[in-house]
Amino acid sequence: MKFLSIRWKIIGILIISNIVLGFALIITINKTVSESLGKEVIERGRTIGANLAQYSAEQIIEEDEVGLRQLITNGLNFESVAYILIQKSEGGILSDTYNGDVPEELAKVATPSTEEMLLPSQIYIESEDTECYDIWVPVEEGFLGYIRVGMRQDYVSNSVNKTTKIILLLILGVTLFGVLMVVFLANLIIQPILYLTKRAEEISQGELEEKVTVNTRDELSKLGDALERLRESVKIALDRLKKHQTMRM
């Protein structure tokens, strides 16, 4: 079997454990952050929709497209907002951020029930290659119409990816620091082991004059004391044997 140093075994265990722990952390944090940001984005969309619903009622009644367009344009200041539509209660779109060219995926969506509005559906807009939370907010309980706010789902995924990169960098930094510490500590531990191994080989070859000295104040020190007693016992036994052979001669 190929010899493998304890130092490299410890380093290997550290690296593997950090990798396993890192993957577990990434999966857990990604799931937690994704769910948390998803809820935050949806709530932000509802807040934008509620503010627009509060100030757009009069313009909807008057069908003031210029005023409505100005309102919804201001709502696009948020990076996570993909679109804003103002829809009549009977289903027609009164104003939008597409200059009238509303994607078919949005135009064909039927008005959801009150219960369905609590959990926004996700719509993929092929022309923009993006998926959005389609949030509906009623204006005057839906009698005047609805504000639809599309919140980008990739805003959540991009934020999660940034978090993942930070975690990976932290794990790499911790792993590198850990390897350096293991090399340092392993040297402190391995040097006495190497010394004891060398002395054991020398004792087995009959080199019994030099004492075995280890001052680590731990199990290695006890092992050194045991090896020293063995050296002394072997030395005494060999001295007796030599004296016995001399007397016989």
C-alpha angles and dihedrals in degrees: 000000000000114000115245121189119238087232092063092043091056092045091049092050090049094050094046093047091049091049092050092045090046093054091047091050093047093050093046096044093043091054093045095045092044093052092044095048091044091056091044093051092048092049090048089052091050090050091051090047092048092051091050091046090053095054102031102061095093093046090049091053090049092038088230099176094178093054092044092049090053090051096050093042089060089054091061091071088094115088093218094057114098100175145345124211130184109207129191120239090247091054110263121125110244100183137358145170093245095075089245095310096107114177113252091237088066100036095055096052112114121226107272124226122258090259092050091052089063090067109040117220122232118241126193112215105204096193090058096032091228138119120222141188103242104216121191122200118182121228110221090350090309097300091113098032143268140286112222118199121187113207117196114245091199087065086068094044092048091051090048091050091052090051090049092053091051091050091049091051090049091049091049090048092049091046092050092047090046092051091051091049092047091051090050095045093040090056090053090051100037098048093067090045091052090048092050091047091052093048092048090054091048092050090050088054093051100260098139106149101085116076121234108242125180121161103183094119092223140080091305089058089053090049089051091051090050091050090049091053089049090051092050092047092050091046092051091046092050092047091052091048091051091049091048091051091048093051091051091053 
